[in-house]
Every structure is written in structure tokens, then in C-alpha cells.
Amino acid sequence: MTGPKPLILLEFNELSPTLMDRFIAEGKLPNFAKLRARSQVCVTETDEVAPNLEPWIQWITVHTGLSYNEHGVFDLGDGHKLNYPRVFELLSEHGYKIFICGSMNAAFRRPPNGYFIPDPWSVGVDPYPKGEFEDFFNYIRLNVQEHTRDKMVVSKSEHLKFLLFMVRHGLSTRTVVAIMKQLAEERSGKFRWKRAMILDRLLWDVFEYYWKKKRPAFSTFFLNSTAHFQHFYWRNMDPNPFKIKPSTEEQAEYENAVLFGYEGMDKIVGRCLDVAGPDTVVILASALSQQPCLIYEDKSGKTFYRPNDPEKFFEYAGIHTPHRFAPVMSEQFHLYFKEEPDAVEAEKLLAAMRVDGRALMMARREGHEVFAGCTIFQPVDPKATVTNSQGEAKEFGSLLYKADVLKSGMHHPDGILWVGDSSKQPTESRRVSLRSVAPTILAHFGVAKPNFMRADPLPAYASAAAAEAPRVMAATTGV
């Protein structure tokens, strides 16, 4: 083999170093254990604290080597506003073929040398090539953004286009079998939440298809399902620290939900190691992690609300000008307007809404767009009174619906970083800055880090980085 080894960056959002150690010790994650045994094992530390401790902020740090104070991207869906190149843009510009599959808050400033599928919460960002991935991406995005609804309106045409794409792009027999088992299990009226792992399998099938066919030098593969399980079911995994205890019925369904997520990802790690072989570097990163969320226990727990019908909600708010609605995670969404005065007015109208006298909505404007979401995080009587800017009253439940469970996991600054490289000596338990990930990847490929990356690569890659002359292309200088 000539040149640097291919590198796959598994971006498994918010996996916990503590839970990973526990589940491996219990023998439940054999493939994670295999990867760990051949890796330089690190715990990453971020520079951020709440409210800046959010994955859509930290993943930009992973991809750029910049802290939030340096990169300045605060909201999910704003990744395309970044003024600095990401590590995969630099590699693409240096002639390396890349495949970015679902990386959070990611974007390209110019067409990449390869393939790009945005995360399902992206706005202002298209897959590349658009025609190749559009049907697949739109279907995934719809299912992820609207997962909190009991029923989603997906047309037969959308189902068919997605199925045809999957059949032509790697749909595996094991995934088909898993889908059949999932649908059979749902006949009991429970376990619909497990569908997130089916989505993971479908995404991996597509990733594996393109990786085998195109052999990119650098790839990313992002998953969020277990982060979601931790946020909602940590209380079920470990009820002891929580004042609000889950019911017996809830425990019957959710007690092992978090472990189920880790085990599902363990299977994907096994498939990755089989496909990659010894001549590919496999890095596992989580950017940050989670811990029990106890700060709302004296306030009936934390939940969130979303509009039942977004357009009727905005009409009631008084927003009648043309706009584009783009939901992201939890209660948040973007509204895009053609004219800036319309965005200014929408911000005022949303901020004027009240529920029993308190603010209903957060709204923050930037140019032609408004970023907003419901500010109510505790259970509300569906008959509570909501008023708009004109004083018109409606019942809360006629406008918004509640997520089905209480939040029980919150962010923690520690993250996982395992660098599985057969040419490097495995090491254990080093603490490093999250900003060191991007310089390490560049050093592996023999690409000098740009001036804006101030952190050093991992020690095993420091000699390769030092050997590089500071030849930084003009495109890598930042703004």
C-alpha cells in the first residue's frame, strides 16, 4: 500500500466513557472491546460549559480544531455559516477522496472531491451530488425531524423512492430481517422507539456500499440514536438518582433502552472492522457524553413541546408572509423569509406569545432568518390559555403537543476518542483536548495544519506533523 492508510471516523454522538467501560467489562460490547484493544484510548475534554455544551457546537470543534469562541457557530442548522474550512474540506482540497455521511452541522464551501450526505437537521445544505442522494436524504430527514409524532405523513411515492434507492445502494439481508422483526414487535403497541436502530442499519448499508465502491481516503459516519436513548431513558437504566421514578409499565419497555443502543452500535462497529481490515485506521469519537439530568426533578421533570401543525401555529401567531419552516432537534426550528423586515416582524410576533402570562416562545433573529422554539419545559395543562400579540386566546393543547417522555440525560464535557491504527502502539486512558482531533487527522494524511488550528495532534502523530513544512494553502487560512 502506498500513501496514508484510509481513515474512517465513526462519529457516535455523546457515547459515555463511563458507560462504555461498564458495558465492556460486563462483556456486552465485544466489537467495541476489540477496537479499544487496538487503539490509542483517550478521553477528550472540551473548553465549553452550558449553554455552549451542545453537540452541534462540539462537532464543529472536532472538524476544525476550534473552540466555540473561535468558530462562533451556536445553533444546529447553522453549520453552513462557518468561516473556516473543516478537516475534510482541507483533505478534499489536497486531492484526497472523501465521503461524509451524516456529520453534524457539516457543510462544504465548494463541491467536494467525493460524496457528502448532510445530517438530517441541516438547513441551507444539500447532499452532493444532489441528484444521487436527494430521495434518500429527504426521507431520512423527514423521519428524524418528526420522530416525536405518533403518526407521520409519508407518501407512497416517498416510500417507493427510498426503497428503490436502498435496493440499489447496499440494502443488506440482515437489515431486511431486522425491519421485519421490528414491525412484528410493534404489533404489541410498544417498542416503536427501537426504529432508531433500524435507521442506523440503513445508514450503515449505504455507507458500506459507497466505501467499498469508491474507496475514499477519508470518511465519516455519524449516528445519534444512542444519544437520544440516553437523553430520554437514563432514568430507566438507573432510577436511583432520580426523584421521579419510572412506572413498572415504563420499566418493562425502557429499562434496557440505553444498553440496546450501545449493543446496536457495537454491531455496526463489528461490520466496520470487518470491512475496513487491518489497513484502515478506524477512529471512534463521541465529541462529548452524558450524565443523569437531575436539575429538573423538583419541577416535575423536563419535557418539550412542538407545534401540532406548524403553519396553523404561525398563522395564529400572526405570521402571514411567505417563509420556509425547518425543524431541528427537540423544540427548535428555523424560519426563513425573503425579506428581512418580515423576519423582524416574525421575531416580535413569536416573542409576544404568552401561556398563562409567561413567555411561550424564544425567538432570535439573524438577517432574514429566525431561530425559535417553545420555552416551556415542564408539563402544561392542555387547557392552559395561550394568547398571541392581538390577545386572541386558544387552548395550549390545540397548538402544541408534548414529547412522550421526560428528559433524564444531560450533556457532560468528557468524550470518547479511540484511534485504532495498526501502525501505532495502543495506549490507555490519556486525556486530550477535543481540539486535537482535527490536527491528528491532518497529520495522518501528511497535511500541514492551518494557522488557526492551535492544538497539537496526538503524540503518536506529532513526528509526522513536525516533518511537514508549514505549507498551508491560501484556502486554509480561515476567514
N, C-alpha and C positions, 0 to 999 in steps of 0.2 A: 504494500500500500504506500503510495506517495502522498505527501501533503498531510495536513492535520486530519485526525480522525473525525468522522461525522459526530455531531453532538445533538442529543435530544434533551431538551429541558422540559421535564414534567412539572407543570405548574399546578399543584394540587392545593387549592386555596385554603388557608387557615388550618391545616392539619396541626395538631398539637404535639410538640416533642414529648410532653409528659404522657399523653395517651398512647402515642406511638411506642414508647418504651414499655408501657404496661401491656399493651396487646401483643407485642413481640415476645415479651417474657412469658406470656400465657400461651404462646405457641399458635396464635390465631392469625398471624400475618407472615406466612413463610416466604413470600416473594419480597416483601419489604425487608425482611431479615436478610435475605440473600443479597439485595442491593446494598444494604447497610454494611455488610461484612466486607464488601469490596470497595468501600467509599472512604473519602475524607469526610468525616462526620462533624458538622458544625451546627451551632445554634446561632441564628442571626439576631442582631439587635438593631432596632430601628431608632431613629432620632426623634420620633414623634410621640406625642401624647394626645389624648382626646381633646378636641374633636377631630384632630388630624390623623388619628389612628384608624384608618379605613383602608380596605384592600385596594380600592381604585386609586388611592394615593401611593400605597406601598409598592404596587406592581410597577408603577412608573419609576419608582426608585430602583427596583430590580433591573429594569430595562435601560436605565440611563446612568445609574450611579449617582443620582442627585437626590438630596433631601427635598422635602416639600417646600421649605423656604427657598430652595434654588429652582425647582421646576414649576411650582406655583399652580398645579392643576388640582383643584379641590373636589370637583363633582364627578360622579360617574357619568359618562357620556361626553365629557369634555376633553378626552384624550387627544382629539384632533387639533386642539389649540396649543399643544406643546410646541415650544420654540426650539427644542433641542432634538437631535437625532437619537433614536433608540439604538441599542446594540445590534438589532437585526437590520436596521437601515444601514448602519456602517458596514456590516458584513456584506449586504447586498451591493453596496456601492464599491466594495473591494472585489466584486466578482464572484462571491460565494452564493450558491443557490440556496434559497431559504424556503421554509414552509411554516407559516404562523397560523396555528389552529386554535382560535378562541381566546387568545391572550387578552386579559382585562385592560380596558381603557387604551387599547393599542390603535395605532394608525400609521400610515406612511405618507410622507410629504411628496413622494414621486413614485411611479409604478415600480414595484419590487422586482428583483431578479428571482422570481418564483411565484409562490401562491400565498394568499392571505385571506383567512376567514375571521372576521371581527368577533368580539364577544356579543352575546345576544342582547345586551343592554345598549349597544352602540347606537349613537345618532350622529349623522354627518359623516359616516364612514361606510363605504361599500366594500364587499368582498372583491378579490382580484384573482383571476379575471371575473368580472361581474356576471357575465352570461353563463359561466361554468358553474358558479356556486349560488346564484340568486335564489332558485327554488328551494334548495336545501337550507340556506341561511334564513330565509323568511319563515320557513316552517319551524325551525328550531327557535327563532326569536319569539314567535307567537306563543309557543308552548311554554317557554321560560318566563316571559313577561307576564303571562296571565295564569300562572300556575296556582294562584290563590283562589281562583274562581272554581265553583263546583262544576260548572259546565263551560266549555269553550266552543265558540262557533268557528269551526274549521270546515271549509267547503270540501266536497268530494274531489273537486279539481285539485285543491291544495294537497289533500292526502295522496292522490294519484301521482302528482308531480314529484312529491317527496319519495314515494315508494319506488318510482322509476329511477330516480337518482340513486337511491341506496342499492338497488339491484345491480346497477351499472358501475357502482363505485365501492364495492367491497363488502356488502351485506353478508355476514357470516351465518352459518348454520347455527352456531351456538347462540347468536343474538336472536335469531328467529325462535329458537326453543325457549329462550328467556322471556321473550314477549308473550308467547303462548302461556307460559307458567304464570306470568304476571296477570294476564287477563283472567285466567282461571281463578287466581287467588282473590281478585277484586270482586268476584261474584258474591262473596260474603258481605259486601258492602264496606269492607275495610281495606287497608294497605294500599290505597291509591298513591300515597306518598312515596312508595317504592319505585314509582315510574321514573324518578330522577336517575336511578341507576341504569334503567333501560336507555335513557338518553346518553349516559356515559358510554355505554356499549356501542351505540350507533355512532357516536363521535369517534370512538377509537377505530371502528371498522373503516371509516372514511380516512382517518389519519394513516392507518396502516396501509391502506390501498395506495395513497399518494406517496408515502415514504418508500414503499417497495418499488413503485413505478418510476418515481422521479429521483430518488436517492439524493435528497437535499443535504447540503453540508451542515446546515443549522436548522433545527425545528423546535417549535414549542407546542405543547399540548396542555390546554387548560381545562380543569374541572372544578366545579363549585358545589357539587351535590352534598358532600360530607360537611362542608362549612354550613350549609343550610340545615342539615340534620343537627349539628351541634347547637346552632342558634335556637332551635325550637325544641330539641329533645334532650338536652343535657340534664334537665330536671328529671327526666325518666331514667336516664343512665345512672344518676346519683342523686336521689331525692334528699339525702341527709342535710346538705347546707341550706336547703330552701324551706321557707316558712309555708309557702303554698304547695301542698303535696299533691301529686297526681293521683287521680282516682284509680281504683282497681281495674276499671274498664280501660282507662288510658294506658296503664302499665301493660295490659295484655297485648296492646298493639304497638306501643312505642318503646318499651323497656330496652330493647336491643337495637334501636334505630341507629344510634351513633356507631356502634360496632358493625352493623350492617353496611354502613357507608365505608368504613375502613376496609372491611373484607372485600367489598366490591372493587375498591381502588387497588387492593392487593392483587386481585385477578388481572387487572389491567397492567400492573407493574410486571406480572409474570409474562404476559403477552409481549410487553415491550422488551423485556430481557431476551426472550426467545427470538424476536425479530431483529433486535439490534446486534446480538452476538458480541464477542469479545472486542471487536474492532470499532466499536462505537462508544463514545462517552455518554453516560446517562446521568443527568443531574436531577435530583428531586429538590424542589423548593416550595415553600408554603407562604413566604412573604411575611406572615405574622401568624398568630394562633388564636385560641380562645380559652376562656376560663368561665366558671359559673357567674351568671349575671344575677347579683343579689340586691342591687341598688333600688329595685322597684318592688321588692317583696312587701314593703309596708304600704304600698299604693295599689294593691290588687294585681300586681304584675304588669308587664309591658306587652302591649299588642300594637297593631297599627291598622289604619283604615284607608280604603281606596274608593274612588267613585264607582257607583253601580254602573252608570252609563256616563262616560266622560263628557260627551258632547251636551247631554242634557244638564249635567252639572255645571259646565261652563256657561251655558245659556242662562241658567238660573243665577249664576254669579254676575251676569251682565256682559259677558264677553261674546260679542256678535261678529267681530271682524274675522276674516279668514285666518286660520292658523293650522299648524301641524302639531299633533299631540304625540309625545314619545315617552312612554313609561319606562322607568328603570327599576331599581330594586325597591322592595318594600313599598312605602307610601309615596315615593318621589317620582317626579315626572318633569319633562321639559315641554314648553310651549314655544313654537317658533312662529314669528309674524313677518310679513313682508315689509311692514313699515314700523319704524322704531316708536313713534307715538302710540301705536296700537299696543306695543309691549309695555310701555309706560302705564297706559290705562289698565291693562290686564293685571299688572302687578298691584295697582291700587285696589282694584275690584276684589282680587283674591284676599288681600290683606284686610279688607273691610269685613269679611265674613265672620260671623260670631256663632258660637253654640253656647246657649245659656249665659251669654255675656262675655265669654272668653274667646280669644282668637282661635279660629278654626284652621286657618291655613298659614303656612310660611311661604313667602314669595320673595324671590331675589332676581333682579333683572340685570342683564348684561347685553347692551345693544338691542338687537331685535329678538332676543330670547328671554324667557322667564323660566327659572328653575323653582319648583314649588312642591308642596306636599302637606298632608294633614298633620297638624301639630298635636293631635290627641293620641296619647299612647296608653291610656287606661280605659277599661271598659266603660261605655257610654250607653245610657238608656236609649233604645232606638226611637223612643217618642220625645227625646230631648229636642228643644226648639233651636233651629238654625235660622239666622237672618242674613240677608245679603245687604249690599250697600244702600238699597232702597227701603230696607226694613221689612221686606216680604219674608214671611215665616214659612218654613217647611219642617217636617219631622226629619231628624238625623238619619234614621234608618231608610228613608226614601231616597237619600242622596249617596250614602256611603255604606260599605259593608266591611266587616271585621275579619282579619285573618283568623284562621281556625284555632290557633294555639297561642299560648303565652311565650314570649321570648325568654330563654333561660341560659343562653351562652352569650358572652360579650368578648370583645377583642382583647388580646394580650400581645405585648410587643415582641415576644420571642417567636422565632420562626425556625423551620427546618431547612437545612442546606446540606445535602449529601452529594458529593461529587464522585461518581463511580467511573474511574478511569484506570484501566488495567496497567497503564504505564506509570502510575503513581502509587506510592506506598499508602495503604489505608491508615487512617489516623482516627482517634476518638475524641469527641467532646471538646472541640475548640469553639470559643465564642468569637464571632466576627461581625463587622458592620454589614448591614444589608446592602450598603453602597459598594461593597467589594464584589458583588456577583457579576456585574457588567464588566469591570476590568478583568476578572478572571476568564470570562468567556472570550473577550478580545485577545487576551494573552495566549489562550489555547490556539487560536487561529493565526497568531503571529501578526495581529493588527495593533498598532500603537494606540493607546487610549488617548482620546482628545483632551485638550487642556481643561475642559470643565469637569472631567472625572478626577476627583482628588484622592479618592480611596485607592489603596493598593490591592492587587489581586491576592488570592490565597498564596501562602508561602511556596507551595509546590509549583506555582506558575510564575513566581517572581523573577526567576532567572530568565525565563523566556521573554517576559515583559521588558526586563532591563536590556536584553540583547537587541531589542527593536530600536532603531533610530527614531527620534521624535518626528516622524514624517506624517503629519496629520493633514489630511485633505482640507481644502477650504470649506467643504460642506460639513466638516465635523467640528467647526469652531463654535457652534451654538447659534446664538441669535443672528 
